[in-house]
Every structure is written in C-alpha cells, then in structure tokens.
Amino acid sequence: MAMKGNKLYSILRMKCPKCHEGDLFEDKNPYHLKKIAAMPEKCPHCGESFSREPGFYFGAAYVSYGLTVALWIAILIALLTFNALGWIEYGFFSHPVIFIVTDITSLILLLPLIYRLSRSIWISMFVKYDEEAGQAQNQRA
C-alpha cells in the first residue's frame, strides 16, 4: 500500500496505528449496533494495547465534537450553495427548520461512523507507526 506509514492510512481504514495491519474494531461494519464500540484489548497483529488506561477514550468526545461541527458547517455551506444555484429555496433565518432537520438527520445517520472515526483519530494521536512492528509478526508466522 502506498499510504502505509501515514497516520491518515490507519485513521481512515481504522487499523492499528502502530503496525497498520490489525483491525481497531472487532466488527468492520460501524452500523452493527451491538458491536459499535467493541474493540479488542490489543492488536491481533503487533500486540499494541488498545485499552491504554481507564477513561482513555473520553478524549475522543472532543474529536467527535469537532467532526460534528465540521459536518454541520459543511451542510450549511451546501445548503447556501444550492440556494445560490437556484436548486432549492433556503435562507438561514427564513428557513431554519431545513437546516436543523438536515443536520439532525445526517448526524443520526453518520453517528456510528463519527464515533469510530473519533476513536481512531484519538488513539492515532498517541501511538506512532512502527514499520518493524508489522514486519516482526510476519517473520514469526
């Protein structure tokens, strides 16, 4: 993979930030609601601990907040652009219900993905990629 070794690779693919091989979540489908937060204790490939300390992932709430604000701003810009192009009739003060309904609906639909993405970003901020971690496991097998 061309991007391996890049933090963006492990964040977007939700892989172990240390080896970029092991999955960060037990189930790849973020919409499987019974396993939305299920993470292995450690990476099955390199052994990096995913449960670093009690409360470690509380910080991911700040990342989630930032992603949610970015989503709402993107929706506002899209609505204003569609209005400028004449595709819809929208005004922030004249049609606030459109903005609120669109934002809440998109947030509910994207919540499992935002939840996982925020955890992936949070752990990637604290774990550095180690090329040898992934290779050591491959040599043992």
CNS distance restraints for C-alpha pairs under 8 A (distance, minus, plus):
assign (resid   3 and name CA) (resid   8 and name CA) 7.93 0.50 0.50
assign (resid   3 and name CA) (resid   9 and name CA) 5.86 0.50 0.50
assign (resid   4 and name CA) (resid   9 and name CA) 6.02 0.50 0.50
assign (resid   4 and name CA) (resid  10 and name CA) 7.86 0.50 0.50
assign (resid   4 and name CA) (resid  20 and name CA) 6.86 0.50 0.50
assign (resid   5 and name CA) (resid   9 and name CA) 7.26 0.50 0.50
assign (resid   5 and name CA) (resid  20 and name CA) 7.41 0.50 0.50
assign (resid   5 and name CA) (resid 129 and name CA) 6.18 0.50 0.50
assign (resid   5 and name CA) (resid 130 and name CA) 7.92 0.50 0.50
assign (resid   5 and name CA) (resid 131 and name CA) 7.17 0.50 0.50
assign (resid   6 and name CA) (resid  10 and name CA) 7.20 0.50 0.50
assign (resid   6 and name CA) (resid 129 and name CA) 7.79 0.50 0.50
assign (resid   7 and name CA) (resid  11 and name CA) 6.22 0.50 0.50
assign (resid   7 and name CA) (resid  17 and name CA) 6.97 0.50 0.50
assign (resid   7 and name CA) (resid 124 and name CA) 6.73 0.50 0.50
assign (resid   7 and name CA) (resid 129 and name CA) 7.53 0.50 0.50
assign (resid   8 and name CA) (resid  12 and name CA) 5.97 0.50 0.50
assign (resid   9 and name CA) (resid  13 and name CA) 6.00 0.50 0.50
assign (resid   9 and name CA) (resid  14 and name CA) 7.98 0.50 0.50
assign (resid   9 and name CA) (resid  15 and name CA) 7.83 0.50 0.50
assign (resid   9 and name CA) (resid  20 and name CA) 7.58 0.50 0.50
assign (resid  10 and name CA) (resid  14 and name CA) 5.33 0.50 0.50
assign (resid  10 and name CA) (resid  15 and name CA) 4.65 0.50 0.50
assign (resid  10 and name CA) (resid  16 and name CA) 6.27 0.50 0.50
assign (resid  10 and name CA) (resid  17 and name CA) 5.42 0.50 0.50
assign (resid  10 and name CA) (resid  20 and name CA) 5.68 0.50 0.50
assign (resid  10 and name CA) (resid 120 and name CA) 7.66 0.50 0.50
assign (resid  10 and name CA) (resid 124 and name CA) 7.55 0.50 0.50
assign (resid  11 and name CA) (resid  15 and name CA) 6.73 0.50 0.50
assign (resid  11 and name CA) (resid  17 and name CA) 7.55 0.50 0.50
assign (resid  11 and name CA) (resid 117 and name CA) 6.90 0.50 0.50
assign (resid  11 and name CA) (resid 120 and name CA) 5.25 0.50 0.50
assign (resid  11 and name CA) (resid 121 and name CA) 5.67 0.50 0.50
assign (resid  11 and name CA) (resid 124 and name CA) 6.88 0.50 0.50
assign (resid  12 and name CA) (resid 117 and name CA) 7.28 0.50 0.50
assign (resid  12 and name CA) (resid 120 and name CA) 7.92 0.50 0.50
assign (resid  14 and name CA) (resid  23 and name CA) 6.40 0.50 0.50
assign (resid  14 and name CA) (resid  24 and name CA) 5.51 0.50 0.50
assign (resid  14 and name CA) (resid  25 and name CA) 7.37 0.50 0.50
assign (resid  14 and name CA) (resid 116 and name CA) 7.91 0.50 0.50
assign (resid  14 and name CA) (resid 117 and name CA) 7.36 0.50 0.50
assign (resid  14 and name CA) (resid 120 and name CA) 5.92 0.50 0.50
assign (resid  15 and name CA) (resid  20 and name CA) 5.26 0.50 0.50
assign (resid  15 and name CA) (resid  21 and name CA) 6.09 0.50 0.50
assign (resid  15 and name CA) (resid  22 and name CA) 5.59 0.50 0.50
assign (resid  15 and name CA) (resid  23 and name CA) 4.58 0.50 0.50
assign (resid  15 and name CA) (resid  24 and name CA) 4.96 0.50 0.50
assign (resid  15 and name CA) (resid 120 and name CA) 7.91 0.50 0.50
assign (resid  16 and name CA) (resid  20 and name CA) 4.93 0.50 0.50
assign (resid  16 and name CA) (resid  21 and name CA) 6.17 0.50 0.50
assign (resid  16 and name CA) (resid  22 and name CA) 5.23 0.50 0.50
assign (resid  16 and name CA) (resid  23 and name CA) 5.93 0.50 0.50
assign (resid  16 and name CA) (resid  24 and name CA) 5.44 0.50 0.50
assign (resid  16 and name CA) (resid  43 and name CA) 6.49 0.50 0.50
assign (resid  16 and name CA) (resid  48 and name CA) 7.77 0.50 0.50
assign (resid  17 and name CA) (resid 123 and name CA) 7.34 0.50 0.50
assign (resid  17 and name CA) (resid 124 and name CA) 5.43 0.50 0.50
assign (resid  17 and name CA) (resid 127 and name CA) 5.99 0.50 0.50
assign (resid  17 and name CA) (resid 128 and name CA) 6.56 0.50 0.50
assign (resid  17 and name CA) (resid 129 and name CA) 5.76 0.50 0.50
assign (resid  18 and name CA) (resid  46 and name CA) 7.72 0.50 0.50
assign (resid  18 and name CA) (resid  48 and name CA) 7.00 0.50 0.50
assign (resid  18 and name CA) (resid 127 and name CA) 6.10 0.50 0.50
assign (resid  18 and name CA) (resid 128 and name CA) 5.68 0.50 0.50
assign (resid  18 and name CA) (resid 129 and name CA) 4.20 0.50 0.50
assign (resid  18 and name CA) (resid 130 and name CA) 5.34 0.50 0.50
assign (resid  18 and name CA) (resid 131 and name CA) 7.81 0.50 0.50
assign (resid  18 and name CA) (resid 133 and name CA) 6.95 0.50 0.50
assign (resid  18 and name CA) (resid 134 and name CA) 7.96 0.50 0.50
assign (resid  19 and name CA) (resid  45 and name CA) 7.49 0.50 0.50
assign (resid  19 and name CA) (resid  46 and name CA) 6.38 0.50 0.50
assign (resid  19 and name CA) (resid 129 and name CA) 6.11 0.50 0.50
assign (resid  19 and name CA) (resid 130 and name CA) 5.91 0.50 0.50
assign (resid  19 and name CA) (resid 131 and name CA) 6.34 0.50 0.50
assign (resid  19 and name CA) (resid 132 and name CA) 7.81 0.50 0.50
assign (resid  19 and name CA) (resid 133 and name CA) 5.43 0.50 0.50
assign (resid  19 and name CA) (resid 134 and name CA) 4.67 0.50 0.50
assign (resid  20 and name CA) (resid 129 and name CA) 7.51 0.50 0.50
assign (resid  20 and name CA) (resid 134 and name CA) 7.30 0.50 0.50
assign (resid  21 and name CA) (resid  45 and name CA) 6.39 0.50 0.50
assign (resid  21 and name CA) (resid 134 and name CA) 6.75 0.50 0.50
assign (resid  22 and name CA) (resid  43 and name CA) 5.54 0.50 0.50
assign (resid  22 and name CA) (resid  44 and name CA) 5.75 0.50 0.50
assign (resid  22 and name CA) (resid  45 and name CA) 5.13 0.50 0.50
assign (resid  22 and name CA) (resid  46 and name CA) 7.46 0.50 0.50
assign (resid  23 and name CA) (resid  28 and name CA) 7.98 0.50 0.50
assign (resid  23 and name CA) (resid  43 and name CA) 7.11 0.50 0.50
assign (resid  23 and name CA) (resid  44 and name CA) 7.78 0.50 0.50
assign (resid  24 and name CA) (resid  39 and name CA) 6.20 0.50 0.50
assign (resid  24 and name CA) (resid  40 and name CA) 7.23 0.50 0.50
assign (resid  24 and name CA) (resid  43 and name CA) 7.22 0.50 0.50
assign (resid  24 and name CA) (resid  50 and name CA) 7.78 0.50 0.50
assign (resid  24 and name CA) (resid 120 and name CA) 7.48 0.50 0.50
assign (resid  25 and name CA) (resid  37 and name CA) 7.32 0.50 0.50
assign (resid  25 and name CA) (resid  38 and name CA) 5.95 0.50 0.50
assign (resid  25 and name CA) (resid  39 and name CA) 4.47 0.50 0.50
assign (resid  25 and name CA) (resid  40 and name CA) 6.61 0.50 0.50
assign (resid  26 and name CA) (resid  35 and name CA) 7.51 0.50 0.50
assign (resid  26 and name CA) (resid  38 and name CA) 5.75 0.50 0.50
assign (resid  26 and name CA) (resid  39 and name CA) 5.39 0.50 0.50
assign (resid  26 and name CA) (resid  40 and name CA) 6.26 0.50 0.50
assign (resid  27 and name CA) (resid  32 and name CA) 7.62 0.50 0.50
assign (resid  27 and name CA) (resid  35 and name CA) 6.59 0.50 0.50
assign (resid  27 and name CA) (resid  36 and name CA) 7.67 0.50 0.50
assign (resid  27 and name CA) (resid  38 and name CA) 7.39 0.50 0.50
assign (resid  29 and name CA) (resid  36 and name CA) 7.99 0.50 0.50
assign (resid  30 and name CA) (resid  35 and name CA) 7.87 0.50 0.50
assign (resid  30 and name CA) (resid  36 and name CA) 5.61 0.50 0.50
assign (resid  30 and name CA) (resid 112 and name CA) 5.53 0.50 0.50
assign (resid  30 and name CA) (resid 113 and name CA) 5.87 0.50 0.50
assign (resid  30 and name CA) (resid 116 and name CA) 7.23 0.50 0.50
assign (resid  31 and name CA) (resid  36 and name CA) 6.79 0.50 0.50
assign (resid  31 and name CA) (resid 112 and name CA) 6.10 0.50 0.50
assign (resid  31 and name CA) (resid 113 and name CA) 7.73 0.50 0.50
assign (resid  32 and name CA) (resid  36 and name CA) 5.96 0.50 0.50
assign (resid  36 and name CA) (resid 112 and name CA) 6.76 0.50 0.50
assign (resid  36 and name CA) (resid 116 and name CA) 7.73 0.50 0.50
assign (resid  37 and name CA) (resid 116 and name CA) 7.44 0.50 0.50
assign (resid  39 and name CA) (resid  50 and name CA) 7.45 0.50 0.50
assign (resid  40 and name CA) (resid  44 and name CA) 7.93 0.50 0.50
assign (resid  40 and name CA) (resid  50 and name CA) 6.94 0.50 0.50
assign (resid  41 and name CA) (resid  49 and name CA) 6.07 0.50 0.50
assign (resid  41 and name CA) (resid  50 and name CA) 5.49 0.50 0.50
assign (resid  41 and name CA) (resid  51 and name CA) 5.72 0.50 0.50
assign (resid  42 and name CA) (resid  47 and name CA) 5.31 0.50 0.50
assign (resid  42 and name CA) (resid  48 and name CA) 5.26 0.50 0.50
assign (resid  42 and name CA) (resid  49 and name CA) 4.15 0.50 0.50
assign (resid  42 and name CA) (resid  50 and name CA) 5.05 0.50 0.50
assign (resid  42 and name CA) (resid  51 and name CA) 7.17 0.50 0.50
assign (resid  43 and name CA) (resid  47 and name CA) 4.62 0.50 0.50
assign (resid  43 and name CA) (resid  48 and name CA) 5.13 0.50 0.50
assign (resid  43 and name CA) (resid  49 and name CA) 6.43 0.50 0.50
assign (resid  43 and name CA) (resid  50 and name CA) 6.94 0.50 0.50
assign (resid  45 and name CA) (resid 134 and name CA) 7.03 0.50 0.50
assign (resid  45 and name CA) (resid 137 and name CA) 6.44 0.50 0.50
assign (resid  46 and name CA) (resid 133 and name CA) 5.73 0.50 0.50
assign (resid  46 and name CA) (resid 134 and name CA) 6.19 0.50 0.50
assign (resid  46 and name CA) (resid 136 and name CA) 7.91 0.50 0.50
assign (resid  46 and name CA) (resid 137 and name CA) 6.34 0.50 0.50
assign (resid  50 and name CA) (resid 123 and name CA) 7.89 0.50 0.50
assign (resid  51 and name CA) (resid  56 and name CA) 7.40 0.50 0.50
assign (resid  52 and name CA) (resid  56 and name CA) 6.38 0.50 0.50
assign (resid  57 and name CA) (resid  61 and name CA) 7.52 0.50 0.50
assign (resid  57 and name CA) (resid 119 and name CA) 6.64 0.50 0.50
assign (resid  57 and name CA) (resid 122 and name CA) 7.29 0.50 0.50
assign (resid  57 and name CA) (resid 123 and name CA) 7.97 0.50 0.50
assign (resid  58 and name CA) (resid  62 and name CA) 7.95 0.50 0.50
assign (resid  59 and name CA) (resid  63 and name CA) 7.12 0.50 0.50
assign (resid  59 and name CA) (resid 122 and name CA) 7.01 0.50 0.50
assign (resid  60 and name CA) (resid  64 and name CA) 6.08 0.50 0.50
assign (resid  60 and name CA) (resid 118 and name CA) 5.36 0.50 0.50
assign (resid  60 and name CA) (resid 119 and name CA) 5.36 0.50 0.50
assign (resid  60 and name CA) (resid 121 and name CA) 7.70 0.50 0.50
assign (resid  60 and name CA) (resid 122 and name CA) 5.43 0.50 0.50
assign (resid  61 and name CA) (resid  65 and name CA) 6.09 0.50 0.50
assign (resid  61 and name CA) (resid 118 and name CA) 7.28 0.50 0.50
assign (resid  62 and name CA) (resid  66 and name CA) 6.33 0.50 0.50
assign (resid  63 and name CA) (resid  67 and name CA) 6.25 0.50 0.50
assign (resid  63 and name CA) (resid 118 and name CA) 5.34 0.50 0.50
assign (resid  63 and name CA) (resid 121 and name CA) 7.50 0.50 0.50
assign (resid  63 and name CA) (resid 122 and name CA) 7.11 0.50 0.50
assign (resid  64 and name CA) (resid  68 and name CA) 6.11 0.50 0.50
assign (resid  64 and name CA) (resid 114 and name CA) 6.35 0.50 0.50
assign (resid  64 and name CA) (resid 115 and name CA) 6.48 0.50 0.50
assign (resid  64 and name CA) (resid 117 and name CA) 7.95 0.50 0.50
assign (resid  64 and name CA) (resid 118 and name CA) 5.18 0.50 0.50
assign (resid  65 and name CA) (resid  69 and name CA) 6.21 0.50 0.50
assign (resid  66 and name CA) (resid  70 and name CA) 6.17 0.50 0.50
assign (resid  67 and name CA) (resid  71 and name CA) 6.14 0.50 0.50
assign (resid  67 and name CA) (resid 114 and name CA) 7.05 0.50 0.50
assign (resid  67 and name CA) (resid 118 and name CA) 7.75 0.50 0.50
assign (resid  68 and name CA) (resid  72 and name CA) 6.24 0.50 0.50
assign (resid  68 and name CA) (resid 107 and name CA) 7.41 0.50 0.50
assign (resid  68 and name CA) (resid 114 and name CA) 7.77 0.50 0.50
assign (resid  69 and name CA) (resid  73 and name CA) 6.18 0.50 0.50
assign (resid  70 and name CA) (resid  74 and name CA) 6.09 0.50 0.50
assign (resid  71 and name CA) (resid  75 and name CA) 6.22 0.50 0.50
assign (resid  72 and name CA) (resid  76 and name CA) 6.19 0.50 0.50
assign (resid  72 and name CA) (resid 103 and name CA) 6.04 0.50 0.50
assign (resid  73 and name CA) (resid  77 and name CA) 6.17 0.50 0.50
assign (resid  74 and name CA) (resid  78 and name CA) 6.09 0.50 0.50
assign (resid  75 and name CA) (resid  79 and name CA) 6.11 0.50 0.50
assign (resid  75 and name CA) (resid  99 and name CA) 7.81 0.50 0.50
assign (resid  75 and name CA) (resid 102 and name CA) 7.73 0.50 0.50
assign (resid  75 and name CA) (resid 103 and name CA) 6.93 0.50 0.50
assign (resid  76 and name CA) (resid  80 and name CA) 6.17 0.50 0.50
assign (resid  76 and name CA) (resid  99 and name CA) 6.94 0.50 0.50
assign (resid  77 and name CA) (resid  81 and name CA) 6.01 0.50 0.50
assign (resid  78 and name CA) (resid  82 and name CA) 6.08 0.50 0.50
assign (resid  79 and name CA) (resid  83 and name CA) 6.13 0.50 0.50
assign (resid  79 and name CA) (resid  88 and name CA) 7.92 0.50 0.50
assign (resid  79 and name CA) (resid  90 and name CA) 6.79 0.50 0.50
assign (resid  79 and name CA) (resid  99 and name CA) 7.78 0.50 0.50
assign (resid  80 and name CA) (resid  84 and name CA) 6.16 0.50 0.50
assign (resid  80 and name CA) (resid  90 and name CA) 6.84 0.50 0.50
assign (resid  80 and name CA) (resid  91 and name CA) 7.41 0.50 0.50
assign (resid  81 and name CA) (resid  85 and name CA) 6.19 0.50 0.50
assign (resid  82 and name CA) (resid  86 and name CA) 6.19 0.50 0.50
assign (resid  82 and name CA) (resid  87 and name CA) 5.22 0.50 0.50
assign (resid  82 and name CA) (resid  88 and name CA) 5.81 0.50 0.50
assign (resid  83 and name CA) (resid  87 and name CA) 5.91 0.50 0.50
assign (resid  83 and name CA) (resid  88 and name CA) 5.06 0.50 0.50
assign (resid  83 and name CA) (resid  89 and name CA) 5.43 0.50 0.50
assign (resid  83 and name CA) (resid  90 and name CA) 5.48 0.50 0.50
assign (resid  83 and name CA) (resid  91 and name CA) 7.75 0.50 0.50
assign (resid  90 and name CA) (resid  94 and name CA) 7.31 0.50 0.50
assign (resid  90 and name CA) (resid  95 and name CA) 5.91 0.50 0.50
assign (resid  90 and name CA) (resid  98 and name CA) 7.75 0.50 0.50
assign (resid  91 and name CA) (resid  95 and name CA) 5.31 0.50 0.50
assign (resid  91 and name CA) (resid  96 and name CA) 7.33 0.50 0.50
assign (resid  92 and name CA) (resid  96 and name CA) 5.49 0.50 0.50
assign (resid  92 and name CA) (resid  99 and name CA) 7.38 0.50 0.50
assign (resid  95 and name CA) (resid  99 and name CA) 7.29 0.50 0.50
assign (resid  96 and name CA) (resid 100 and name CA) 6.31 0.50 0.50
assign (resid  97 and name CA) (resid 101 and name CA) 5.91 0.50 0.50
assign (resid  98 and name CA) (resid 102 and name CA) 5.94 0.50 0.50
assign (resid  99 and name CA) (resid 103 and name CA) 6.03 0.50 0.50
assign (resid 100 and name CA) (resid 104 and name CA) 6.05 0.50 0.50
assign (resid 101 and name CA) (resid 105 and name CA) 5.96 0.50 0.50
assign (resid 102 and name CA) (resid 106 and name CA) 6.08 0.50 0.50
assign (resid 103 and name CA) (resid 107 and name CA) 5.96 0.50 0.50
assign (resid 104 and name CA) (resid 108 and name CA) 6.12 0.50 0.50
assign (resid 105 and name CA) (resid 109 and name CA) 6.24 0.50 0.50
assign (resid 106 and name CA) (resid 110 and name CA) 5.98 0.50 0.50
assign (resid 107 and name CA) (resid 111 and name CA) 5.57 0.50 0.50
assign (resid 110 and name CA) (resid 114 and name CA) 6.07 0.50 0.50
assign (resid 111 and name CA) (resid 115 and name CA) 5.95 0.50 0.50
assign (resid 112 and name CA) (resid 116 and name CA) 6.34 0.50 0.50
assign (resid 113 and name CA) (resid 117 and name CA) 5.98 0.50 0.50
assign (resid 114 and name CA) (resid 118 and name CA) 5.94 0.50 0.50
assign (resid 115 and name CA) (resid 119 and name CA) 6.50 0.50 0.50
assign (resid 116 and name CA) (resid 120 and name CA) 6.15 0.50 0.50
assign (resid 117 and name CA) (resid 121 and name CA) 6.11 0.50 0.50
assign (resid 118 and name CA) (resid 122 and name CA) 6.02 0.50 0.50
assign (resid 119 and name CA) (resid 123 and name CA) 6.24 0.50 0.50
assign (resid 120 and name CA) (resid 124 and name CA) 6.11 0.50 0.50
assign (resid 121 and name CA) (resid 125 and name CA) 6.32 0.50 0.50
assign (resid 122 and name CA) (resid 126 and name CA) 7.20 0.50 0.50
assign (resid 123 and name CA) (resid 127 and name CA) 6.31 0.50 0.50
assign (resid 124 and name CA) (resid 128 and name CA) 7.18 0.50 0.50
assign (resid 130 and name CA) (resid 134 and name CA) 7.34 0.50 0.50
assign (resid 131 and name CA) (resid 135 and name CA) 6.64 0.50 0.50
assign (resid 132 and name CA) (resid 136 and name CA) 5.83 0.50 0.50
assign (resid 133 and name CA) (resid 137 and name CA) 6.84 0.50 0.50
assign (resid 134 and name CA) (resid 138 and name CA) 6.63 0.50 0.50
assign (resid 135 and name CA) (resid 139 and name CA) 6.22 0.50 0.50
assign (resid 136 and name CA) (resid 140 and name CA) 6.42 0.50 0.50
assign (resid 137 and name CA) (resid 141 and name CA) 6.46 0.50 0.50
